[in-house]
Amino acid sequence: MPIVNLSEPFSVLVTLVLFVLVLLLSREIKKSNITCIMLLIFLTLIVSHCIEYVMVVDPTGIIKQTIAKCIAVDFVFILLSFISYLWIDDIEAKERKIKSIDNGLEWFWKKV
């Protein structure tokens, strides 16, 4: 079985609650480093799941299927944490009056 099993609904819910709490903390103190750490944790998690997928010997395929589900959930959390990192970085840049790393989320709220 995977080290961190994100194929179960309860563990996904706990991870989502932690994700939202970290995002709220990061938004409150206006520091993008916290969301960057969260993104790095999810990247490390997906790398460990990929290594586990390659290394596991499973004649029935059940464990590989579970790890594949975990990898899919990891991708979703990586996408969410990357978007939240860009968002908090933009907030931090406006607060400190510095240049943002990337203004890639501008098209979300840009009036056409």
N, C-alpha and C positions, 0 to 999 in steps of 0.2 A: 504494500500500500504506500501511497505517497507520504512524504514527510509532513506536508501541510495539505490536507485533503479539502480542496475547494470544490469538490463535486457534490457535496452534501449541502442542502439548503440552509441548515442552521449555521454552518461555518461561513457560507457566503453572506448570510445576514449579519453575523458578528463582524466580518471583515468590512462590510458596507457601513455599519455603524461606526467602527473605528476610523474608516476613511472619512466619513462626514465629520466626525469630531476633530480629526486632525485638520481637515479643511477649514472648519470654523475657527479653530485656534490660529491657524496660519492667516486667515483673513482678519482676525481680530488684532493680532500683533503686527500685521502687514510685513511679514517676512516670507519670501519665497523659498528660503532654505529648507523649511520644514516640508513643503510639498516636494522639493527636490529629493529629500531623503526618502520620502514615501515612494516616489517614483523609482529610486534606486533599489529599494526593498522589493518592489514588485518585479523589477528586472532581474534581481538575484533569484527571486522565487521561480520565475519562468525558466531561467537557466538551469536551476536545480531540477525542475520538473522535466526539462528536456534531457538532461543527463540521466535522470532516473528512467525515462522512457526508453532510452537507448540501452541502458545497462540491465534492465529487468528481463529475466527469463520467465516467460509465462506461457505455458502450453495452451491454456484455455482462452487467453486474450482478455480476461476480465480486468486484470490489473492495468494492462495497457489502455483499455478503454476508459478506465477511471482516470488515469494520468492524462489522457487526451482531453477529457472534460476539464480537468484542472488547468491545462494549458490554455484552453479556450476562455475560461474565466479569467486567467491571468492576463490575456490579451485585452479583455474588457477593462480590467482595473488599470492596466498600463495606459490605455487610451484615456480613461477618466482622469488619472493622475497627471498625465501630460497636459491635458486641456486645463486642469485646475492649476498646474504649475504656471502655464502661460498667463492665466487670469490673475493669479496672485502676484506674479512678476510685474504685470501691468499696473496693478494697484500699488505695489511697492515703488515702482518707478515714478508714478504720479505723486506719491506721498513725499518721496525724497527729492523729486525734481531732477531725476537722472534719466539717462537713456535706457529704455527697456531692451532686453535681449532680442526679442522679436515681437512685433506687433501683429502676430498672426491671427489673433482673435478679433481684430477690428471689423472684419466682415460680418461677425455675428450681429453687432448692433449698429452697423453703418446703414444710414438711410440712403436708399437708392433713388 
